[in-house]
Each structure stands twice: as C-alpha cells, then as structure tokens.
Amino acid sequence: MSEKVIRRIMRENSMIVRGKNTRKYSSYRGEISPDVPNVIKREFRASKPNQKWLTDVTEFSIPAGKVYLSPMIDCYDGMPVAWNINSTPDAALVNTMLDQAIHCLLPNEHPVVHSDRGCHYRWSGWIKQMDHTGLTRSISRKRCSPDNSACKGFWGRMKNEMFFVRSWQGVTLEEFMHEIEEYMLWYRNERIKISLDGMSPMEYRMKMRRAMKMGI
C-alpha cells in the first residue's frame, strides 16, 4: 500500500507514531569573529594533493551517549588526511585534528581550508594556527549547506556504510569511537572508488606520487 493510503487510514483511526525528538547538532554560535570569504565557491575539484581541504564536525548519537568526529578531507582524492574523535565537541576536537593535518604537509604546501560557520572555526586557537602555518581560510555563506556539500557527502556515505546498518545497543562510547577509527582507516586505505580507477584514496595517491617522480 502507498504511504498516502497508510497515512489516511492512520488519520481516520487517530493513530499517531511517537518518535524520539532529537535536536540536530549545530556548532553555529553567531558571528563571533570577523568574516572571511568563501574561496572554494563549491569548486571541490583539485589538481593536486593538499590544495583544497574541507572540514566539518558531525555527531553520532547512540544509546550510550554522543560522539563527535572532525576530519580533514582532501578535494584531490577524497582522502581523510587527518581526523579526531571525542565525546565532547570542544575546541580541542578540531584544533588537534588541524595539527595532525598540518604535519602531513610539505614545506611548500599551503592549502585552502573550507568549513561552515561553526564556532570551532571562528575561535582564536583555530585562526592562530591557520595564520601561523600560512593556510587560507574559506567559510560557507550563512544558511547555505551546499557550500560544503562535498564534506557532507562524506558523512552520508560513512553513516550509510557503518552507522545506520546496525544497532549500537550495549556498545560503550569507547567501543564506538574505536569503530569509527577503524572505519576511517578502512576508508583511507582500502575502500575503492570508481572515480579513483578502482583504487582506495591511499593507493591512488601513492600511484600519482610515483608517476610524478617518474615524470609521467
């Protein structure tokens, strides 16, 4: 039977489905620092590694509590170059991840880092580290999630592949964070992508680096 018929029958019989009312996580806390332009402008393709990075924070809610993941995604091949997982969405969550990502850069690499307007990317610690390393900040426009759609697409794939497909009843926060860590490693090192000629992001990047060294 169609959804429309089901809804009509439920309405006629005063049947109501009661669901859990959960508020979607948002890190927006207002314009707490001077604005910066949207440098990326939805152009999520990159010609080389560490040219354009995307970042965001997502929330996972399980019976044991909530867990937050902050990665840095490279537009070149979709590789998560760094990530941090914690049960608290504080400044340390993103600042630690940024430090890890910066350690992956060569001296001549200074990528554009695009984010939404969340407070994590407007606080002094993040801004200071970005300026110190010579990275360029880029921020989405107000109430415009498509400006960071490539990063949000990563969330969709991840949650469909490892989160929504099973029950997390009885799983502790520590165990769940370990599951996220394992998925991120699998995604980077083993998960193949058609757009990368059937290779994982790590395999594709290593192949491209070998080709560049050989002048191919």
C-alpha positions as CSV (number, residue, x, y, z in Angstrom):
1,M,0.0,0.0,0.0
2,S,1.2,3.5,-0.7
3,E,2.3,5.9,2.0
4,K,-0.6,8.2,1.3
5,V,-3.1,5.4,1.9
6,I,-1.4,4.4,5.2
7,R,-1.4,8.0,6.4
8,R,-5.2,8.3,5.6
9,I,-6.0,5.1,7.5
10,M,-3.9,6.2,10.4
11,R,-5.6,9.6,10.4
12,E,-9.1,8.1,10.3
13,N,-8.3,5.9,13.3
14,S,-6.4,8.6,15.2
15,M,-3.2,6.6,15.1
16,I,-0.1,8.6,15.9
17,V,3.5,7.4,15.6
18,R,5.5,8.8,18.5
19,G,9.2,9.3,17.7
20,K,12.2,10.5,19.7
21,N,12.5,14.2,19.3
22,T,16.2,14.8,18.8
23,R,17.7,18.2,18.1
24,K,20.2,18.2,15.2
25,Y,23.7,19.2,16.3
26,S,24.8,22.6,15.3
27,S,28.1,24.3,16.1
28,Y,26.9,27.8,15.0
29,R,27.2,30.3,17.8
30,G,26.8,33.5,15.8
31,E,29.3,35.7,14.1
32,I,31.9,35.6,16.9
33,S,34.9,36.7,14.7
34,P,35.4,38.7,11.5
35,D,34.0,37.1,8.4
36,V,36.2,35.6,5.7
37,P,35.2,35.0,2.0
38,N,34.1,31.7,0.5
39,V,37.2,31.0,-1.5
40,I,36.2,27.5,-2.6
41,K,32.8,28.6,-4.1
42,R,31.6,25.0,-4.5
43,E,34.6,24.2,-6.8
44,F,35.5,21.0,-5.0
45,R,38.0,19.6,-7.6
46,A,41.7,20.0,-7.0
47,S,44.6,19.4,-9.4
48,K,47.0,18.1,-6.8
49,P,47.0,16.8,-3.2
50,N,46.9,19.3,-0.3
51,Q,45.5,22.1,-2.5
52,K,41.9,22.3,-1.1
53,W,40.8,20.8,2.2
54,L,37.3,20.5,3.6
55,T,36.3,20.1,7.2
56,D,33.2,19.8,9.4
57,V,32.0,18.2,12.6
58,T,29.3,15.5,12.7
59,E,27.5,14.0,15.7
60,F,26.8,10.3,16.3
61,S,24.1,9.5,18.8
62,I,24.0,6.0,20.3
63,P,22.3,4.7,23.5
64,A,25.5,5.2,25.5
65,G,25.8,8.8,24.5
66,K,27.1,11.1,21.8
67,V,30.3,11.0,19.8
68,Y,31.8,13.7,17.5
69,L,34.1,13.3,14.6
70,S,36.2,16.0,13.0
71,P,38.1,15.1,9.8
72,M,40.0,17.0,7.1
73,I,39.0,15.8,3.6
74,D,41.2,16.5,0.6
75,C,39.4,17.5,-2.5
76,Y,42.0,15.9,-4.7
77,D,41.0,12.3,-4.0
78,G,38.6,12.4,-1.1
79,M,41.2,11.2,1.4
80,P,40.7,11.9,5.1
81,V,44.2,13.3,5.7
82,A,43.5,13.6,9.5
83,W,40.7,13.2,11.9
84,N,39.9,13.4,15.6
85,I,37.1,11.7,17.6
86,N,35.8,12.7,21.0
87,S,32.7,12.7,23.2
88,T,32.8,16.5,23.5
89,P,32.6,18.9,20.6
90,D,35.0,21.4,22.0
91,A,37.9,23.4,20.5
92,A,40.4,20.6,21.2
93,L,38.4,18.4,18.9
94,V,39.1,20.5,15.8
95,N,42.4,22.0,16.8
96,T,44.1,18.7,17.5
97,M,42.8,17.4,14.1
98,L,44.2,20.6,12.4
99,D,47.6,20.0,14.0
100,Q,47.6,16.4,12.7
101,A,46.7,17.6,9.2
102,I,49.4,20.2,9.1
103,H,52.0,17.6,9.9
104,C,51.1,15.9,6.6
105,L,52.1,19.0,4.6
106,L,55.3,19.6,2.7
107,P,57.1,23.0,3.3
108,N,55.7,24.4,0.1
109,E,52.1,23.2,0.6
110,H,49.5,25.8,1.9
111,P,46.0,24.5,1.2
112,V,42.7,26.4,1.4
113,V,40.7,25.0,4.3
114,H,37.0,25.3,3.8
115,S,34.4,25.0,6.7
116,D,31.0,26.0,7.7
117,R,30.3,28.9,10.0
118,G,30.7,26.8,13.2
119,C,32.2,28.3,16.3
120,H,35.2,25.9,16.1
121,Y,36.4,27.7,13.0
122,R,35.8,31.2,14.4
123,W,37.7,30.7,17.7
124,S,41.2,32.2,18.2
125,G,43.0,28.9,18.5
126,W,41.9,27.7,15.1
127,I,42.6,31.1,13.4
128,K,46.0,31.5,15.1
129,Q,47.1,28.1,13.9
130,M,45.8,28.7,10.3
131,D,47.6,32.0,10.1
132,H,50.9,30.7,11.6
133,T,51.0,27.9,9.0
134,G,50.1,30.1,6.1
135,L,46.8,28.3,5.3
136,T,43.9,30.1,3.7
137,R,40.5,30.1,5.5
138,S,37.3,29.7,3.5
139,I,33.9,29.7,5.1
140,S,30.4,28.8,3.7
141,R,27.8,31.5,3.4
142,K,25.1,31.8,6.0
143,R,22.5,29.0,6.0
144,C,24.0,27.5,2.8
145,S,24.9,23.9,3.4
146,P,25.6,23.2,-0.3
147,D,28.7,25.4,0.1
148,N,30.3,22.4,1.9
149,S,28.3,19.7,0.2
150,A,31.4,17.5,-0.6
151,C,32.2,17.2,3.0
152,K,28.6,16.5,3.9
153,G,28.6,13.8,1.2
154,F,31.3,12.1,3.1
155,W,29.1,12.0,6.2
156,G,26.3,10.4,4.1
157,R,28.5,7.6,2.8
158,M,30.0,7.0,6.2
159,K,26.8,6.8,8.1
160,N,25.1,4.6,5.5
161,E,28.0,2.2,5.5
162,M,28.9,1.9,9.2
163,F,26.3,3.6,11.4
164,F,22.7,3.1,10.2
165,V,23.3,-0.5,9.2
166,R,23.4,-1.9,12.8
167,S,22.2,-1.5,16.3
168,W,24.5,0.2,18.8
169,Q,22.6,-1.1,21.9
170,G,25.1,-2.2,24.5
171,V,28.1,-0.6,22.8
172,T,30.2,1.8,25.0
173,L,31.4,5.1,23.8
174,E,35.0,3.9,23.8
175,E,34.0,0.9,21.7
176,F,32.0,3.1,19.3
177,M,34.9,5.5,18.9
178,H,37.1,2.5,18.1
179,E,34.6,1.5,15.4
180,I,34.8,5.0,13.9
181,E,38.6,4.9,13.9
182,E,38.6,1.5,12.1
183,Y,36.2,2.8,9.5
184,M,38.3,5.9,8.8
185,L,41.4,3.8,8.4
186,W,39.5,1.4,6.1
187,Y,38.1,4.3,4.1
188,R,41.5,5.8,3.6
189,N,43.5,2.6,2.9
190,E,41.1,0.1,1.4
191,R,37.7,1.4,0.3
192,I,37.9,1.6,-3.5
193,K,36.3,4.4,-5.5
194,I,35.3,4.3,-9.2
195,S,36.4,7.9,-9.6
196,L,39.9,6.8,-8.5
197,D,40.2,4.0,-11.1
198,G,39.0,1.4,-8.6
199,M,41.7,2.2,-6.0
200,S,41.5,3.5,-2.5
201,P,42.5,7.1,-1.8
202,M,45.8,6.0,-0.3
203,E,46.5,3.7,-3.2
204,Y,45.6,6.3,-5.8
205,R,47.7,9.0,-4.1
206,M,50.8,6.7,-3.9
207,K,50.4,5.9,-7.6
208,M,50.1,9.5,-8.5
209,R,53.2,10.4,-6.5
210,R,55.2,7.6,-8.2
211,A,54.1,8.9,-11.6
212,M,55.1,12.5,-10.7
213,K,58.5,11.3,-9.6
214,M,59.0,9.5,-12.9
215,G,57.8,12.5,-14.8
216,I,54.8,10.6,-16.3
